[in-house]
Amino acid sequence: MMRSHLYIAALSLCVVLVAESPAQDLAGRVSERSVKAAFLYKFAGYVQWPDDDAKSDSPITIGVIGANDFARELAEITANRTVSSRPISVRRLTTVDSFDGLEILFIAKEERDHLPQLLSAARDKPILTVTESEGGLSSGSIINFTLDQDRVRFEVSLYAAEKSQLHLNARLLAVAQDVRRAPGPPR
């Protein structure tokens, strides 16, 4: 039990450090996409899916639509890593692929024209949807990356998470730039 608390504390510190570091100054000159890939991997440790116990032996599958370079980098970052003893698998997807078997879906900004349709297809399923487009939360995403003074940040929709039957850890919410509890634009 003590080890899991240390693990959670270490992950929390990583999220805070990444959130507080300029995207281009982190570990030298790390790209914005690298910071987002690291965040995406870390998000998995702060989500409870409704069928976690049943899937304890299967990988956490992250689907990436658009940005093949991002998918490649994410696969490199997550190679030989686990979250809650589950390996990470990265799948490149197109806008017509099925979301079956996904725990996390990342929709790159290059696909913003398809964002409403893609999020609609994932809605009400236990999939953590992550976007990087202006208005991502208003379109139904659970987490949306933003930039604030060249720093990668993220905003969260608890409403969308609840519709997808996902429970987000309070530590994740504590480092989010904005947490929305209702649908629609910020108030």
ZAKEBA-412041 format. One record per residue (C-alpha): residue number from 1; residue in one letter; x, y, z. Coordinates in steps of 0.02 Angstrom, whole numbers, padded with zeros to 5 digits. Each point is the difference from the previous one (the first is absolute). Layout:
<rs>
{pos:NUM&code:a&u:X&v:Y&w:Z}
...
</rs>
This chain:
<rs>
{pos:1&code:m&u:00000&v:00000&w:00000}
{pos:2&code:m&u:00141&v:00119&w:00045}
{pos:3&code:r&u:00081&v:-00033&w:-00169}
{pos:4&code:s&u:-00158&v:00049&w:-00094}
{pos:5&code:h&u:-00010&v:00163&w:00098}
{pos:6&code:l&u:00181&v:00038&w:-00047}
{pos:7&code:y&u:-00039&v:-00042&w:-00181}
{pos:8&code:i&u:-00151&v:00116&w:-00001}
{pos:9&code:a&u:00101&v:00137&w:00084}
{pos:10&code:a&u:00139&v:-00019&w:-00129}
{pos:11&code:l&u:-00124&v:00008&w:-00144}
{pos:12&code:s&u:-00083&v:00152&w:00077}
{pos:13&code:l&u:00168&v:00087&w:00011}
{pos:14&code:c&u:00036&v:-00041&w:-00183}
{pos:15&code:v&u:-00168&v:00072&w:-00053}
{pos:16&code:v&u:00030&v:00158&w:00103}
{pos:17&code:l&u:00176&v:00021&w:-00067}
{pos:18&code:v&u:-00056&v:-00021&w:-00179}
{pos:19&code:a&u:-00145&v:00118&w:00028}
{pos:20&code:e&u:00113&v:00133&w:00073}
{pos:21&code:s&u:00140&v:-00015&w:-00128}
{pos:22&code:p&u:00003&v:00095&w:-00164}
{pos:23&code:a&u:-00029&v:-00123&w:-00142}
{pos:24&code:q&u:00160&v:00049&w:-00087}
{pos:25&code:d&u:00111&v:00009&w:00155}
{pos:26&code:l&u:-00045&v:-00169&w:00077}
{pos:27&code:a&u:00157&v:-00110&w:00001}
{pos:28&code:g&u:00086&v:00114&w:-00125}
{pos:29&code:r&u:-00103&v:00025&w:-00156}
{pos:30&code:v&u:-00144&v:-00121&w:00009}
{pos:31&code:s&u:-00138&v:00030&w:-00125}
{pos:32&code:e&u:-00179&v:00042&w:00044}
{pos:33&code:r&u:-00051&v:-00169&w:-00071}
{pos:34&code:s&u:00125&v:-00091&w:00113}
{pos:35&code:v&u:-00073&v:00084&w:00153}
{pos:36&code:k&u:-00176&v:-00047&w:-00058}
{pos:37&code:a&u:00055&v:-00180&w:-00029}
{pos:38&code:a&u:00071&v:-00008&w:00177}
{pos:39&code:f&u:-00161&v:00073&w:00071}
{pos:40&code:l&u:-00107&v:-00122&w:-00098}
{pos:41&code:y&u:00097&v:-00148&w:00070}
{pos:42&code:k&u:-00012&v:00070&w:00177}
{pos:43&code:f&u:-00188&v:00030&w:-00015}
{pos:44&code:a&u:-00029&v:-00189&w:-00002}
{pos:45&code:g&u:00059&v:-00009&w:00181}
{pos:46&code:y&u:-00133&v:00123&w:00056}
{pos:47&code:v&u:-00153&v:-00080&w:-00080}
{pos:48&code:q&u:-00111&v:-00138&w:00068}
{pos:49&code:w&u:-00094&v:-00093&w:-00136}
{pos:50&code:p&u:-00162&v:-00091&w:00045}
{pos:51&code:d&u:00072&v:-00170&w:-00048}
{pos:52&code:d&u:00177&v:00021&w:00069}
{pos:53&code:d&u:-00001&v:-00164&w:00096}
{pos:54&code:a&u:-00056&v:-00101&w:-00150}
{pos:55&code:k&u:00139&v:00072&w:-00109}
{pos:56&code:s&u:00142&v:-00012&w:00127}
{pos:57&code:d&u:00099&v:-00117&w:-00115}
{pos:58&code:s&u:-00028&v:00093&w:-00163}
{pos:59&code:p&u:00094&v:00153&w:-00062}
{pos:60&code:i&u:-00064&v:00177&w:00015}
{pos:61&code:t&u:-00029&v:00044&w:-00182}
{pos:62&code:i&u:00023&v:00179&w:-00059}
{pos:63&code:g&u:-00069&v:00040&w:-00171}
{pos:64&code:v&u:00071&v:00148&w:-00096}
{pos:65&code:i&u:-00094&v:00082&w:-00143}
{pos:66&code:g&u:00107&v:00116&w:-00106}
{pos:67&code:a&u:00181&v:00046&w:00036}
{pos:68&code:n&u:00094&v:-00161&w:-00040}
{pos:69&code:d&u:00159&v:00079&w:00070}
{pos:70&code:f&u:-00090&v:00022&w:00166}
{pos:71&code:a&u:-00057&v:-00182&w:-00001}
{pos:72&code:r&u:00179&v:-00056&w:-00036}
{pos:73&code:e&u:00069&v:00106&w:00142}
{pos:74&code:l&u:-00134&v:-00059&w:00120}
{pos:75&code:a&u:00041&v:-00182&w:-00044}
{pos:76&code:e&u:00184&v:00035&w:00038}
{pos:77&code:i&u:-00040&v:00084&w:00166}
{pos:78&code:t&u:-00113&v:-00141&w:00057}
{pos:79&code:a&u:00106&v:-00146&w:-00061}
{pos:80&code:n&u:00029&v:-00121&w:00144}
{pos:81&code:r&u:-00098&v:00109&w:00121}
{pos:82&code:t&u:-00153&v:-00045&w:00099}
{pos:83&code:v&u:-00140&v:00088&w:00092}
{pos:84&code:s&u:-00073&v:-00099&w:00146}
{pos:85&code:s&u:00096&v:-00153&w:-00064}
{pos:86&code:r&u:-00082&v:00016&w:-00172}
{pos:87&code:p&u:00110&v:00026&w:-00153}
{pos:88&code:i&u:-00038&v:00144&w:-00119}
{pos:89&code:s&u:-00047&v:-00030&w:-00181}
{pos:90&code:v&u:-00010&v:00140&w:-00130}
{pos:91&code:r&u:-00110&v:-00019&w:-00154}
{pos:92&code:r&u:-00002&v:00119&w:-00148}
{pos:93&code:l&u:-00177&v:00028&w:-00059}
{pos:94&code:t&u:-00090&v:00087&w:-00140}
{pos:95&code:t&u:-00165&v:00092&w:00011}
{pos:96&code:v&u:-00094&v:-00156&w:-00058}
{pos:97&code:d&u:00079&v:-00128&w:00120}
{pos:98&code:s&u:-00095&v:-00077&w:00144}
{pos:99&code:f&u:00037&v:00056&w:00178}
{pos:100&code:d&u:-00030&v:-00174&w:00070}
{pos:101&code:g&u:00133&v:-00051&w:00124}
{pos:102&code:l&u:00061&v:00177&w:00035}
{pos:103&code:e&u:00021&v:00073&w:00173}
{pos:104&code:i&u:00068&v:00167&w:-00063}
{pos:105&code:l&u:-00032&v:00090&w:-00164}
{pos:106&code:f&u:00110&v:00146&w:-00053}
{pos:107&code:i&u:-00065&v:00107&w:-00142}
{pos:108&code:a&u:00134&v:00112&w:-00074}
{pos:109&code:k&u:-00037&v:00179&w:-00049}
{pos:110&code:e&u:00023&v:-00050&w:-00183}
{pos:111&code:e&u:-00168&v:-00091&w:00016}
{pos:112&code:r&u:-00097&v:00148&w:00074}
{pos:113&code:d&u:-00120&v:00000&w:-00148}
{pos:114&code:h&u:-00054&v:-00176&w:00052}
{pos:115&code:l&u:00002&v:00036&w:00187}
{pos:116&code:p&u:-00189&v:00004&w:00031}
{pos:117&code:q&u:-00028&v:-00165&w:-00093}
{pos:118&code:l&u:00147&v:-00088&w:00084}
{pos:119&code:l&u:-00049&v:00057&w:00174}
{pos:120&code:s&u:-00181&v:-00049&w:-00033}
{pos:121&code:a&u:00058&v:-00176&w:-00048}
{pos:122&code:a&u:00097&v:-00014&w:00165}
{pos:123&code:r&u:-00134&v:00082&w:00109}
{pos:124&code:d&u:-00079&v:-00110&w:00134}
{pos:125&code:k&u:00140&v:-00129&w:-00018}
{pos:126&code:p&u:00132&v:-00024&w:00134}
{pos:127&code:i&u:00133&v:00088&w:-00104}
{pos:128&code:l&u:00104&v:00146&w:00063}
{pos:129&code:t&u:-00009&v:00122&w:-00146}
{pos:130&code:v&u:00144&v:00124&w:-00014}
{pos:131&code:t&u:00007&v:00140&w:-00127}
{pos:132&code:e&u:00110&v:00150&w:-00040}
{pos:133&code:s&u:-00124&v:00111&w:-00089}
{pos:134&code:e&u:-00079&v:00163&w:00053}
{pos:135&code:g&u:-00174&v:-00042&w:00062}
{pos:136&code:g&u:00046&v:-00182&w:00032}
{pos:137&code:l&u:-00096&v:-00010&w:00163}
{pos:138&code:s&u:-00152&v:00086&w:-00074}
{pos:139&code:s&u:00002&v:-00131&w:-00138}
{pos:140&code:g&u:-00005&v:-00139&w:00131}
{pos:141&code:s&u:00182&v:-00042&w:00037}
{pos:142&code:i&u:00045&v:-00051&w:00178}
{pos:143&code:i&u:00174&v:00079&w:-00004}
{pos:144&code:n&u:00060&v:00136&w:-00118}
{pos:145&code:f&u:00179&v:00061&w:-00013}
{pos:146&code:t&u:00028&v:00188&w:-00003}
{pos:147&code:l&u:00151&v:00114&w:-00007}
{pos:148&code:d&u:00024&v:00136&w:00129}
{pos:149&code:q&u:00154&v:00109&w:-00025}
{pos:150&code:d&u:00088&v:-00141&w:-00094}
{pos:151&code:r&u:-00044&v:-00125&w:00136}
{pos:152&code:v&u:-00101&v:-00155&w:-00036}
{pos:153&code:r&u:-00153&v:-00003&w:00113}
{pos:154&code:f&u:-00161&v:-00096&w:-00002}
{pos:155&code:e&u:-00181&v:00026&w:00043}
{pos:156&code:v&u:-00122&v:-00133&w:00058}
{pos:157&code:s&u:-00186&v:-00029&w:-00020}
{pos:158&code:l&u:-00068&v:-00098&w:00148}
{pos:159&code:y&u:-00169&v:-00003&w:-00087}
{pos:160&code:a&u:00074&v:-00092&w:-00151}
{pos:161&code:a&u:00098&v:-00117&w:00114}
{pos:162&code:e&u:-00158&v:-00047&w:00094}
{pos:163&code:k&u:-00094&v:-00032&w:-00163}
{pos:164&code:s&u:00141&v:-00120&w:-00047}
{pos:165&code:q&u:-00009&v:-00084&w:00172}
{pos:166&code:l&u:00178&v:00052&w:00043}
{pos:167&code:h&u:00061&v:00058&w:00169}
{pos:168&code:l&u:00144&v:00125&w:-00005}
{pos:169&code:n&u:00118&v:00009&w:00148}
{pos:170&code:a&u:-00004&v:00162&w:00100}
{pos:171&code:r&u:00188&v:00020&w:-00026}
{pos:172&code:l&u:-00026&v:00013&w:-00186}
{pos:173&code:l&u:-00137&v:00129&w:00025}
{pos:174&code:a&u:00111&v:00099&w:00119}
{pos:175&code:v&u:00128&v:00035&w:-00137}
{pos:176&code:a&u:-00126&v:00034&w:-00139}
{pos:177&code:q&u:-00009&v:00178&w:-00063}
{pos:178&code:d&u:-00190&v:-00007&w:00002}
{pos:179&code:v&u:-00126&v:-00129&w:00061}
{pos:180&code:r&u:-00176&v:00012&w:-00069}
{pos:181&code:r&u:-00142&v:-00086&w:00087}
{pos:182&code:a&u:-00137&v:00038&w:-00127}
{pos:183&code:p&u:-00012&v:-00016&w:-00189}
{pos:184&code:g&u:00030&v:00147&w:-00115}
{pos:185&code:p&u:00120&v:00146&w:-00001}
{pos:186&code:p&u:00090&v:00062&w:00157}
{pos:187&code:r&u:-00098&v:00110&w:00119}
</rs>
